Amino acid sequence: MVYYGFISNYNHIMMSRESFVGLYDTGVFYYRILSKYLLLGWDDFIDPSHREFYRSTFYFNTFFLILSGIVTVGLVNLNRSLTMSRSERYFILFLVPLVVNITQYVVVPYDVLSYFFQLLIIWIFLKYYLNHFVRATMAICLLLILSTLNRESSALSISFIAAVIFFHFGFKKKDIISLSLFALSFLGTYLALRALIPKAPPDPQLAPYLVGNLALGINRSGLLFWILLGSFTYMLSNNDRNRNVILFFYLAGAPYVFTVWKNGILWEVRLFIPLFLGSLLLSKLGSPPNVENAAASSRD
């Protein structure tokens, strides 16, 4: 319904392969190479005639939405990391794909893929980081590289990890190594793309929106959506500690927020979804591992 019933007036860019390539070979899109070439290859497979490029985009994003849903099932069943009731599990399993879908009225090839990478990184981190540190760190580094090849919002995965380490796991010397490797994976990929790929032609549609974002009523509505959805995850938190973790996550993600405000359009509320997904999961963090160990020792 969203892809075929809520088509906004500039989704015509995704209606043909030629117009898609014309836009995504300019500006910041030029460096988001993973989703671009995956979608073009997908279109070659789905529709060799290239007559229905929009349909290929729909199937492409739906495929990664399904994978995101599968990973979400794994996340809500991480009983040692996330604490929630059975009804809350069902609610989150319903809420995540719903919010992703209703914010996709601006159709792009990289959003849903970026959510899949974000959720998968979080799942690996929460499930394996403490007990399989080396393998988990290596897997996250690889996924961060792939995620950065897709979209710069991959940095928010590092913000999520840092928030959990500092406020939940307890910062240790080995965490300096892992966080340094995560930051290097992101920055190295980000800088390598701009060093190895010739400078992108400017996007004729791109302009600074920092001031104009609040001048239009529709953008103020978008800002209200940001505030309401952010407040929702904050109030959904299990305790005050989780609320502090969410605040740290938002603070660590401030460069992303500033970039969106500067070069994005606030009524494209899909831009808030990476922050929403991270804060939603942070709201359900369980007891820190050291608290669990202490409780187990007292029972013994």
Backbone hydrogen bonds, N-H to C=O, Kabsch-Sander energy under -0.5 kcal/mol:
donor,donor_aa,acceptor,acceptor_aa,energy
5,G,1,M,-2.5
6,F,1,M,-0.8
6,F,2,V,-1.1
8,S,105,Y,-1.0
11,N,8,S,-1.7
13,I,10,Y,-1.0
14,M,11,N,-1.4
15,M,12,H,-1.5
16,S,13,I,-0.6
20,F,16,S,-1.8
21,V,17,R,-2.5
22,G,18,E,-2.3
23,L,19,S,-1.7
24,Y,20,F,-2.8
25,D,21,V,-0.8
26,T,23,L,-1.5
27,G,201,P,-3.7
29,F,26,T,-0.7
30,Y,26,T,-0.8
30,Y,27,G,-1.2
31,Y,28,V,-1.5
32,R,29,F,-1.4
33,I,31,Y,-1.5
34,L,149,L,-2.0
36,K,32,R,-1.1
37,Y,33,I,-2.5
38,L,34,L,-2.4
39,L,35,S,-2.5
40,L,36,K,-2.1
41,G,37,Y,-2.3
42,W,38,L,-2.6
43,D,39,L,-2.7
44,D,40,L,-1.9
45,F,41,G,-1.6
46,I,42,W,-3.0
47,D,43,D,-2.6
50,H,47,D,-2.3
53,F,15,M,-0.6
54,Y,15,M,-0.6
56,S,52,E,-1.5
57,T,53,F,-2.1
58,F,54,Y,-2.3
59,Y,55,R,-2.4
60,F,56,S,-2.4
61,N,57,T,-2.6
62,T,58,F,-2.2
63,F,59,Y,-2.3
64,F,60,F,-1.6
65,L,61,N,-1.7
66,I,62,T,-2.1
67,L,63,F,-1.8
68,S,64,F,-2.1
69,G,65,L,-2.3
70,I,66,I,-2.1
71,V,67,L,-2.3
72,T,68,S,-2.2
73,V,69,G,-1.8
74,G,70,I,-1.7
75,L,71,V,-2.2
76,V,72,T,-2.5
77,N,73,V,-0.7
78,L,75,L,-1.9
79,N,77,N,-1.7
81,S,78,L,-1.1
82,L,78,L,-3.2
83,T,284,K,-3.1
84,M,82,L,-0.6
89,R,85,S,-1.9
90,Y,86,R,-2.0
91,F,87,S,-2.3
92,I,88,E,-2.6
93,L,89,R,-2.5
94,F,90,Y,-1.6
95,L,91,F,-2.9
96,V,92,I,-2.5
98,L,94,F,-1.4
99,V,95,L,-2.9
100,V,96,V,-2.3
101,N,97,P,-2.3
102,I,98,L,-2.7
103,T,99,V,-1.1
104,Q,101,N,-1.9
106,V,103,T,-0.5
107,V,105,Y,-0.7
108,V,106,V,-0.5
114,S,110,Y,-2.0
115,Y,111,D,-2.0
116,F,112,V,-2.1
117,F,113,L,-2.2
118,Q,114,S,-2.4
119,L,115,Y,-2.8
120,L,116,F,-2.4
121,I,117,F,-2.6
122,I,118,Q,-2.2
123,W,119,L,-2.4
124,I,120,L,-2.5
125,F,121,I,-2.5
126,L,122,I,-2.8
127,K,123,W,-2.2
128,Y,124,I,-2.5
129,Y,124,I,-0.6
129,Y,125,F,-1.6
132,H,128,Y,-2.9
136,A,132,H,-2.7
137,T,133,F,-2.6
138,M,134,V,-2.4
139,A,135,R,-2.4
140,I,136,A,-2.5
141,C,137,T,-2.3
142,L,138,M,-2.1
143,L,139,A,-2.4
144,L,140,I,-2.6
145,I,141,C,-2.0
146,L,142,L,-2.2
147,S,143,L,-2.9
148,T,144,L,-2.3
149,L,145,I,-1.9
150,N,146,L,-0.8
151,R,147,S,-2.7
154,S,151,R,-1.3
155,A,152,E,-1.7
156,L,153,S,-2.0
157,S,154,S,-1.5
158,I,154,S,-0.8
159,S,155,A,-1.7
160,F,156,L,-2.2
161,I,157,S,-2.2
162,A,158,I,-2.8
163,A,159,S,-2.1
164,V,160,F,-2.1
165,I,161,I,-2.6
166,F,162,A,-2.5
167,F,163,A,-2.0
168,H,164,V,-2.3
169,F,164,V,-2.4
170,G,165,I,-1.9
175,D,172,K,-0.9
176,I,172,K,-0.7
176,I,173,K,-1.1
177,I,173,K,-0.9
178,S,174,K,-2.1
179,L,175,D,-2.8
180,S,176,I,-1.9
181,L,177,I,-2.3
182,F,178,S,-2.6
183,A,179,L,-2.5
184,L,180,S,-2.4
185,S,181,L,-2.3
186,F,182,F,-2.0
187,L,183,A,-3.0
188,G,184,L,-2.6
189,T,185,S,-1.4
190,Y,186,F,-2.8
191,L,187,L,-2.9
192,A,188,G,-2.2
193,L,189,T,-2.2
194,R,190,Y,-1.2
195,A,191,L,-1.5
196,L,192,A,-3.0
197,I,193,L,-1.8
206,L,203,D,-1.4
209,Y,262,K,-3.5
210,L,262,K,-0.7
213,N,209,Y,-2.7
214,L,211,V,-1.2
215,A,212,G,-0.9
216,L,212,G,-0.9
220,R,216,L,-1.7
221,S,217,G,-1.9
222,G,218,I,-1.6
223,L,219,N,-2.3
224,L,220,R,-2.1
225,F,221,S,-2.0
226,W,222,G,-2.0
227,I,223,L,-2.4
228,L,224,L,-2.8
229,L,225,F,-2.7
230,G,226,W,-2.5
231,S,227,I,-2.7
232,F,228,L,-2.0
233,T,229,L,-1.7
234,Y,230,G,-1.8
235,M,231,S,-2.6
236,L,232,F,-1.6
237,S,234,Y,-0.9
238,N,283,S,-2.2
243,R,239,N,-1.4
244,N,240,D,-2.1
245,V,241,R,-1.9
246,I,242,N,-2.3
247,L,243,R,-2.2
248,F,244,N,-2.2
249,F,245,V,-2.3
250,Y,246,I,-2.5
251,L,247,L,-2.3
252,A,248,F,-3.0
253,G,249,F,-1.4
254,A,251,L,-1.5
256,Y,253,G,-0.6
257,V,253,G,-1.9
258,F,254,A,-2.8
259,T,255,P,-2.1
260,V,256,Y,-2.4
261,W,257,V,-2.5
262,K,258,F,-2.2
263,N,259,T,-2.8
264,G,260,V,-2.4
268,E,265,I,-1.9
269,V,267,W,-1.8
271,L,268,E,-2.1
272,F,269,V,-1.8
273,I,270,R,-1.1
275,L,272,F,-0.7
276,F,272,F,-2.1
277,L,273,I,-3.0
278,G,274,P,-1.7
279,S,275,L,-2.5
280,L,276,F,-2.6
281,L,277,L,-1.7
282,L,278,G,-2.1
283,S,279,S,-1.8
284,K,281,L,-1.2
285,L,282,L,-1.5
286,G,81,S,-3.0
291,V,288,P,-0.8
292,E,288,P,-1.9
293,N,289,P,-2.5
294,A,290,N,-1.9
295,A,291,V,-2.2
296,A,292,E,-2.4
297,S,293,N,-2.3
298,S,294,A,-2.1
299,R,295,A,-1.8
300,D,296,A,-2.0
